[in-house]
Amino acid sequence: MVVGNGMIARRFSAFDDRDDILIFASGVSNSKENRASAFDREKKLVEESIASNENRLFVYFSTCSVTDPTEQGSRYVTHKLFLEEYIAGNCKNYLIIRASNVVGKTDNPHTVLNFFVNRIRNHEPFDVWQGATRNLIDVDDVYRIVTAYIGRGPGEWNQTINVANPYSVKPLDIVQAIEVQLGLKAQYRLIDKGEPFEIDTTKSAAVLQDQHADFQPKRYLKHLLQKYYE
């Protein structure tokens, strides 16, 4: 069973007919969201989904932003941490997936690459945070990691997993790679803002290394842009 209809939910559509697993991918999609109604909707849907599927493995997509120092205390992070705790306390079997900046086919304007690509294509000015880092991961790699842990069985369940790229990149590097891919000049202003933060990718890297994935930052970023932004 899959709850949601966005990029991640679509990628996990193979689980639609599973009666032993629930993929919950219907959360608040904008980390800058402040409307109480949006958070209340997800909270209610999580509660209802757990109550009516108590015998299924509950796979919940959270965010690596919970460890981002610039996001501490934000409504989005507070909400995600609350739901993580609720799920851990109310599910017999669960996996909490803290995903980084997932990249794939989506119309969501709030994803990192969509934000930059749209600004550059529309010749709109924007700010680039010099001190920040962003962690980009292909939705196909997310699928590989999550399904690996699902398949390992109960002995690997009931834990929180950071599903992220072993390497983070600076926003300026992303913008410059997009300029090359699109053949357009971006109109941006560099500002002294943002902080880098570390993501422990030990668990996800172990899966991807077995599949010989290439995460060298420049090559991986180029691969993502060519794959999703032709």
C-alpha positions in Angstrom: 0.0 0.0 0.0 1.2 3.5 -0.9 -0.1 6.7 0.6 0.6 9.7 -1.5 0.8 10.7 -5.1 4.0 12.7 -5.4 7.4 11.8 -6.8 8.4 9.4 -4.0 5.0 7.8 -3.9 5.1 7.2 -7.7 8.5 5.6 -7.5 7.3 3.2 -4.9 4.1 2.3 -6.8 5.3 -1.4 -6.9 4.1 -1.6 -3.3 0.5 -0.6 -4.1 -0.6 -4.2 -4.0 1.4 -5.2 -1.0 -0.7 -6.1 2.0 2.2 -6.3 4.4 3.9 -2.9 3.8 2.6 0.6 3.9 4.7 3.3 2.2 3.7 6.7 3.7 4.9 9.4 1.2 2.2 12.0 1.6 3.9 14.5 3.9 4.3 18.3 3.8 6.4 18.9 0.7 7.6 22.4 1.4 10.1 22.8 4.3 9.2 26.5 4.5 5.5 25.7 5.1 3.9 27.5 8.0 0.2 26.7 7.6 -1.2 24.8 10.6 -3.7 23.0 8.3 -0.9 21.4 6.2 0.8 19.9 9.3 -2.5 18.9 10.8 -3.5 17.1 7.6 -0.3 15.0 7.7 -0.6 14.3 11.4 -4.2 13.1 11.0 -3.3 10.9 8.0 -0.4 9.3 9.8 -2.6 8.5 12.8 -5.4 7.0 10.7 -2.9 5.0 8.5 -1.3 3.5 11.6 -4.6 2.7 13.3 -6.0 0.9 10.2 -2.8 -0.9 9.2 -1.3 -2.1 12.5 0.0 -5.4 11.0 1.9 -3.7 8.2 5.5 -2.4 8.2 5.0 1.3 8.3 7.6 3.1 6.1 7.6 6.9 6.8 9.5 9.5 4.8 11.0 12.2 7.0 13.9 14.5 6.3 17.6 14.9 7.0 16.8 18.6 7.7 16.1 17.6 11.3 19.9 17.9 11.8 20.4 21.1 9.8 21.5 23.8 12.2 19.7 26.5 10.2 16.4 24.6 10.5 16.4 23.9 14.2 13.2 25.0 15.8 11.4 25.5 12.5 7.8 24.4 12.3 8.6 21.9 9.6 11.4 20.2 11.6 9.5 20.2 14.9 6.6 18.6 13.1 8.7 15.9 11.5 10.4 15.1 14.8 7.0 14.8 16.5 5.8 12.3 13.9 9.0 10.3 14.0 8.5 9.9 17.8 4.8 9.1 17.4 5.5 6.4 14.7 8.2 4.8 16.8 5.9 4.7 19.8 2.8 3.4 18.0 4.0 1.0 15.3 4.9 -2.6 15.9 7.1 -2.5 12.8 8.4 0.7 11.1 11.2 2.3 9.2 11.8 6.0 9.4 13.5 7.2 6.3 15.2 10.6 6.7 15.7 11.6 3.1 17.9 14.4 1.9 17.2 16.5 -1.2 15.5 13.9 -3.5 15.8 14.5 -7.2 13.4 13.2 -9.9 10.6 14.1 -12.2 8.3 16.4 -10.2 6.4 19.6 -10.6 7.1 20.6 -7.0 8.7 24.0 -7.3 10.2 23.7 -3.8 12.8 21.1 -4.5 16.4 22.3 -4.7 17.0 21.7 -8.4 13.6 22.8 -9.5 14.0 26.1 -7.6 17.4 26.9 -9.3 16.4 25.5 -12.7 13.1 27.5 -12.8 14.9 30.7 -11.7 17.6 30.3 -14.4 15.2 29.4 -17.2 13.0 32.3 -16.4 15.9 34.7 -16.0 14.8 35.6 -12.5 17.3 36.8 -9.9 17.9 34.7 -6.7 20.3 34.5 -3.8 22.9 31.8 -3.4 24.0 30.9 0.2 27.7 30.7 0.3 28.0 28.9 3.6 25.3 26.2 2.9 25.6 22.7 1.5 22.9 20.6 -0.2 22.7 16.9 -0.4 21.2 15.6 -3.7 20.1 12.0 -4.2 18.3 10.4 -7.2 14.9 9.0 -6.3 16.0 5.8 -7.9 18.8 5.5 -5.4 16.4 6.2 -2.6 14.3 3.3 -3.9 17.3 1.0 -3.9 18.2 1.8 -0.3 14.7 1.7 1.1 13.8 -1.6 -0.6 17.0 -3.1 0.5 16.2 -2.4 4.2 12.6 -3.6 3.7 13.9 -6.8 2.2 16.2 -7.5 5.1 13.3 -8.3 7.3 12.3 -7.5 10.9 15.9 -7.7 12.2 16.7 -4.5 10.3 13.4 -2.7 10.9 12.4 -0.4 13.8 15.1 2.1 13.1 15.8 5.5 11.5 17.9 5.5 8.4 19.5 8.6 6.7 19.0 8.1 3.0 21.4 10.5 1.4 24.3 11.0 -0.9 27.8 10.4 0.7 28.8 13.8 -0.6 27.1 17.2 -0.2 27.7 20.1 -2.5 27.7 23.8 -2.3 24.7 25.7 -3.9 27.1 27.6 -6.1 28.4 24.4 -7.6 24.8 23.3 -8.3 24.0 26.7 -10.0 27.1 26.6 -12.2 26.4 23.0 -13.3 22.8 24.0 -14.2 24.3 26.9 -16.3 26.3 24.5 -18.3 23.4 22.0 -18.7 20.9 24.6 -19.8 23.4 26.9 -21.7 22.0 29.9 -19.8 23.6 32.5 -17.5 22.1 32.6 -14.0 21.3 36.0 -12.3 22.3 35.4 -8.7 23.7 37.2 -5.7 26.1 35.5 -3.4 25.2 36.1 0.3 27.0 35.2 3.5 24.4 32.9 4.9 24.0 29.2 5.7 25.9 26.5 7.5 27.2 23.1 6.2 26.0 20.1 8.2 27.1 16.5 8.2 24.7 13.6 7.4 25.7 10.1 8.6 25.3 8.0 5.4 26.9 4.8 6.7 23.7 2.8 6.4 22.7 4.0 2.9 26.2 4.0 1.5 26.6 0.3 2.4 23.7 -0.6 0.1 24.9 1.7 -2.8 28.5 0.5 -2.6 27.2 -3.1 -3.2 25.7 -1.8 -6.5 28.9 0.1 -7.5 27.1 3.5 -7.8 29.2 6.5 -8.7 28.7 9.4 -6.3 31.7 11.5 -7.3 30.1 14.9 -6.8 30.6 16.5 -10.2 29.8 13.4 -12.2 26.7 12.6 -10.0 25.4 16.2 -10.3 25.9 16.1 -14.1 24.1 12.7 -14.3 21.1 14.1 -12.4 20.8 17.2 -14.6 21.1 15.1 -17.8 18.6 12.6 -16.5 15.9 15.0 -15.4 16.5 18.3 -17.0 17.2 17.7 -20.7 
